[in-house]
């Protein structure tokens, strides 16, 4: 039993476990903050807070995010769809996997009727604006990473090349991309390598390359977000040395790092939209599946299957008619 629990919270050399309150979380528009936020945006609601109960010392429901291969992709998908539905999508995700613990703020709950004369302790809240920023960052990186995998698997860097800009004076390479968040386009422009700053990297690339600079950008961005947020830990009672993320957000980037390092499920190319995707099941169970799961791609696959089925039926009918015709001639 202990071994199965240990396996549930580990992934390779990494281990992480959190807990969701028994009564889950809720959204609240206004809070009385205990401290002045360092970031102005962090003071913007609505807020994600846990339901306050007298017996709130309960441990809650344990979560094991590292057991979900594509949880970082599920997190990025929170930014898809209608903007007004974003808070509901965040609330559903948090009630399943916990809060990000990236930039929590302390606040003082107001006692309600269910608390009576109980004085409630300061508690933690997370601004949905912080969630929006983190989802946007993940979506942008995953967009570039998917283009990299598409270029590597197909041998055609055409789509990726549109985002890589080479300049000569001074010699440098930039990445320019636009990602969509709740229907709004967000443009990002970042210098990957520049003459006089990162000469060692820059001189190893030929002008015009796309995949190597893009990989450098994604790898550096993931490493930056993990820096200072993953710590070596000895897990009791096994005495196993693991690296432990300090938050759910860090655990999501660990999953992303494992994917980039090739230590997650192998990716495939969708036959209909050309985007790389991670299968939800092992390859031996999905030999005939070539779609990324997008509704439009599934619809196209269904139409193709129907066409093939009708074509087979027509061919069978044609063969039967020809055979009967031949048999009729033979009898004559």
TATA-V133437 format. One record per residue. N is the residue number from 1. SS is DSSP state (alpha for helix, beta for strand, coil for the rest). PSI is psi in radians with two decimals (999 if undefined). NEAR is the number of other C-alpha atoms within 8 Angstrom. Layout:
BEGIN
((N SS PSI NEAR) (N SS PSI NEAR))
END
This chain:
BEGIN
((1 coil -0.79 4) (2 alpha -0.66 5) (3 alpha -0.69 6) (4 alpha -0.65 7) (5 alpha -0.71 8) (6 alpha -0.76 8) (7 alpha -0.54 8) (8 alpha -0.52 8) (9 alpha -0.01 13) (10 beta 2.73 12) (11 beta 1.78 9) (12 coil -2.15 4) (13 coil 0.12 8) (14 beta 2.60 10) (15 beta 2.38 12) (16 coil 2.38 12) (17 coil 2.46 9) (18 beta -3.05 10) (19 beta 2.48 11) (20 beta 2.31 14) (21 coil 2.55 12) (22 coil -0.61 8) (23 coil 0.09 6) (24 coil -2.83 9) (25 beta 2.93 12) (26 beta 2.91 9) (27 beta 2.41 10) (28 beta 2.33 10) (29 coil -0.78 7) (30 coil 2.47 7) (31 coil 2.70 9) (32 coil 1.74 7) (33 beta 2.48 9) (34 coil -0.55 9) (35 coil 2.76 7) (36 coil 2.12 5) (37 coil 2.51 8) (38 coil -0.60 5) (39 coil 2.23 6) (40 alpha -0.68 7) (41 alpha -0.44 7) (42 alpha -0.27 14) (43 alpha 0.07 8) (44 coil 2.27 10) (45 coil -3.08 11) (46 coil 2.94 10) (47 beta 2.61 14) (48 beta 2.01 13) (49 beta 2.77 11) (50 beta 2.66 10) (51 coil 2.27 9) (52 coil 2.19 5) (53 coil 2.74 7) (54 coil -0.60 6) (55 coil 0.67 5) (56 coil 0.09 6) (57 coil -0.02 4) (58 coil 2.61 7) (59 coil -0.53 7) (60 coil -2.99 8) (61 beta 2.18 8) (62 beta 2.49 8) (63 beta 2.57 11) (64 coil 1.38 12) (65 alpha -0.55 13) (66 alpha -0.17 14) (67 alpha -0.08 9) (68 coil 1.87 7) (69 coil -0.69 9) (70 coil 0.46 8) (71 alpha -0.59 11) (72 alpha -0.54 12) (73 alpha -0.64 8) (74 alpha -0.68 8) (75 alpha -0.76 10) (76 alpha -0.56 12) (77 alpha -0.18 9) (78 alpha -0.42 11) (79 alpha 0.02 14) (80 coil 2.63 10) (81 coil -2.87 9) (82 coil 2.46 8) (83 alpha -0.70 8) (84 alpha -0.26 5) (85 alpha -0.07 8) (86 alpha -0.83 12) (87 alpha -0.69 9) (88 alpha -0.67 7) (89 alpha -0.69 9) (90 alpha -0.77 11) (91 alpha -0.74 12) (92 alpha -0.77 8) (93 alpha -0.79 10) (94 alpha -0.66 11) (95 alpha -0.32 10) (96 alpha -0.72 8) (97 alpha -0.16 12) (98 coil 3.14 12) (99 coil 2.86 7) (100 coil -0.55 9) (101 coil 0.60 9) (102 coil -0.81 7) (103 coil 1.05 8) (104 coil 2.59 9) (105 beta 2.50 12) (106 beta 2.43 11) (107 beta 2.84 13) (108 coil 1.91 12) (109 coil 2.58 10) (110 coil 2.21 5) (111 coil 2.35 11) (112 coil -3.10 6) (113 coil -0.57 5) (114 coil -0.23 6) (115 coil -0.31 9) (116 coil -2.18 7) (117 coil 0.21 5) (118 coil 2.35 7) (119 coil 2.02 5) (120 coil 2.45 8) (121 coil 2.74 6) (122 coil 2.51 9) (123 beta 3.12 8) (124 beta 2.44 9) (125 beta 2.66 12) (126 beta 2.31 15) (127 beta 2.42 14) (128 alpha -0.37 13) (129 alpha -0.67 10) (130 alpha -0.72 11) (131 alpha -0.75 11) (132 alpha -0.75 9) (133 alpha -0.75 8) (134 alpha -0.67 8) (135 alpha -0.72 13) (136 alpha -0.76 12) (137 alpha -0.76 8) (138 alpha -0.72 11) (139 alpha -0.74 12) (140 alpha -0.77 11) (141 alpha -0.72 10) (142 alpha -0.59 9) (143 alpha -0.82 9) (144 alpha -0.73 12) (145 alpha -0.71 11) (146 alpha -0.64 11) (147 alpha -0.62 13) (148 alpha -0.85 13) (149 alpha -0.66 9) (150 alpha -0.74 15) (151 alpha -0.69 14) (152 alpha -0.66 10) (153 alpha -0.49 7) (154 alpha -0.28 6) (155 coil 0.21 7) (156 coil 1.84 7) (157 coil 0.35 13) (158 alpha -0.93 7) (159 alpha -0.72 8) (160 alpha -0.68 13) (161 alpha -0.45 10) (162 coil -0.36 7) (163 coil -0.18 9) (164 beta 2.13 13) (165 beta 2.10 10) (166 beta 2.40 10) (167 beta 2.67 8) (168 beta -0.60 6) (169 coil 1.71 5) (170 coil 2.83 7) (171 beta 2.10 9) (172 beta 2.91 14) (173 beta 2.34 13) (174 beta 2.80 12) (175 beta 2.25 13) (176 beta 2.11 11) (177 beta 2.77 10) (178 beta 2.13 9) (179 beta 2.71 11) (180 beta 2.26 10) (181 beta 1.97 10) (182 coil 0.69 10) (183 coil -0.13 9) (184 beta 2.38 6) (185 beta 2.28 8) (186 beta 2.11 8) (187 beta 2.40 8) (188 beta 2.39 8) (189 beta 2.05 8) (190 beta 2.38 7) (191 beta 2.12 9) (192 beta -0.83 11) (193 beta 2.54 12) (194 beta 2.53 13) (195 coil 2.32 10) (196 coil -0.18 5) (197 coil -0.87 6) (198 coil 0.98 9) (199 alpha -0.66 10) (200 alpha -0.74 6) (201 alpha -0.78 8) (202 alpha -0.69 11) (203 coil -0.29 7) (204 coil -0.10 6) (205 coil 2.45 9) (206 coil 2.49 6) (207 coil 2.30 5) (208 coil -0.19 5) (209 coil 2.61 9) (210 coil -0.83 10) (211 alpha -0.85 11) (212 alpha -0.83 8) (213 alpha -0.68 12) (214 alpha -0.70 13) (215 alpha -0.69 10) (216 alpha -0.73 9) (217 alpha -0.85 9) (218 alpha -0.78 11) (219 alpha -0.76 10) (220 alpha -0.68 8) (221 alpha -0.74 9) (222 alpha -0.76 11) (223 alpha -0.68 8) (224 alpha -0.68 7) (225 alpha -0.32 9) (226 alpha -0.34 11) (227 coil 2.17 7) (228 coil 0.04 5) (229 coil 0.04 10) (230 beta 2.19 11) (231 beta 2.49 9) (232 beta 2.37 8) (233 beta 2.44 8) (234 beta 2.06 8) (235 beta 2.21 9) (236 coil 2.63 6) (237 coil 0.11 4) (238 coil -0.40 5) (239 coil 0.46 7) (240 beta 2.31 7) (241 beta 2.12 9) (242 beta 2.91 11) (243 beta 2.14 11) (244 beta 2.08 11) (245 beta 2.58 14) (246 coil 0.04 9) (247 coil 2.91 10) (248 alpha -0.66 14) (249 alpha -0.75 9) (250 alpha -0.67 13) (251 alpha -0.64 13) (252 alpha -0.68 12) (253 alpha -0.45 12) (254 alpha -0.78 10) (255 alpha -0.71 13) (256 alpha -0.76 10) (257 alpha -0.69 10) (258 alpha -0.65 10) (259 alpha -0.79 10) (260 alpha -0.62 8) (261 coil -0.01 7) (262 coil 0.40 8) (263 coil 0.31 7) (264 coil -2.96 8) (265 coil 2.44 10) (266 coil 2.55 7) (267 beta 2.80 8) (268 beta 2.90 9) (269 beta 2.24 13) (270 coil 2.25 12) (271 coil -0.17 7) (272 coil -0.66 8) (273 coil -0.18 6) (274 coil 0.10 8) (275 coil 2.46 10) (276 beta 2.48 13) (277 beta 2.76 10) (278 beta 2.07 10) (279 coil 2.53 11) (280 coil -0.37 4) (281 coil 2.92 6) (282 coil 2.69 8) (283 alpha -0.53 7) (284 alpha -0.29 5) (285 alpha -0.12 6) (286 coil 0.66 8) (287 coil -0.54 6) (288 coil 0.01 4) (289 coil 2.15 5) (290 coil 0.27 8) (291 coil 2.65 12) (292 coil -0.17 12) (293 coil -0.12 6) (294 coil 2.43 7) (295 alpha -0.67 6) (296 alpha -0.70 6) (297 alpha -0.67 12) (298 alpha -0.66 10) (299 alpha -0.74 8) (300 alpha -0.72 9) (301 alpha -0.71 10) (302 alpha -0.71 8) (303 alpha -0.70 8) (304 alpha -0.73 8) (305 alpha -0.70 8) (306 alpha -0.69 8) (307 alpha -0.75 8) (308 alpha -0.71 8) (309 alpha -0.78 8) (310 alpha -0.61 8) (311 alpha -0.70 8) (312 alpha -0.75 8) (313 alpha -0.75 8) (314 alpha -0.72 8) (315 alpha -0.72 8) (316 alpha -0.77 8) (317 alpha -0.68 8) (318 alpha -0.75 8) (319 alpha -0.73 8) (320 alpha -0.75 8) (321 alpha -0.74 8) (322 alpha -0.68 8) (323 alpha -0.73 8) (324 alpha -0.61 8) (325 alpha -0.76 8) (326 alpha -0.71 8) (327 alpha -0.64 8) (328 alpha -0.70 8) (329 alpha -0.64 7) (330 alpha -0.66 6) (331 alpha -0.55 5) (332 coil 999 4))
END
